[in-house]
């Protein structure tokens, strides 16, 4: 073996190591950017409509988007375990107006609107309206259950810690893109309205009443 071969192998090893480090740095940066994109919609004050196509919905000055009855799309399959460990399928509520609220116990705007959801859900329980929560990004159900107890929420919430249920909504539809988000489903299980920000009692009722009044 020549005296020059060892330094050459050493140089090749050094270059390979540097390439590996660059790949790792690039992967880390990409992952960081993806996480940042997710956090932009987490616990924010609102968002924008989904991807391209004919969306058929109109967003009012109050940030509430609505769709005319004949142009609505069905909500996706939203079923699974609740934070209380029970099985729930939103499709079982077809025939009722359903209020879907996406929330997390860690989310300040979710806490701000919780008392209004508790109040309206009880006031409309005998009017053919069912409230359902989708709890997301809570790493355990303990904090979510404590949240519901603190705010007097008695309706069920699906447990969706990784957001899999939320990803079932197609782009270009009234899909939830922020936490909190609220969707109103009509009696046929189609998405009639959406808000991407925390709601006051007045704004919640403004979303809900027109759909309840539909024939």
URWOSUL-V228187 format. One record per helix or strand of 2 or more residues. SS is the DSSP state (H for helix, E for strand). FROM is the first residue (numbers start at 1). TO is the last residue. Records with the same first field share a line. If there is no record, write none. Layout:
SS = FROM-TO, FROM-TO
This chain:
H = 3-40, 69-71, 90-93, 108-123, 141-151, 166-168, 201-212
E = 57-59, 65-67, 79-82, 87-89, 97-103, 129-136, 157-160, 181-185, 190-195
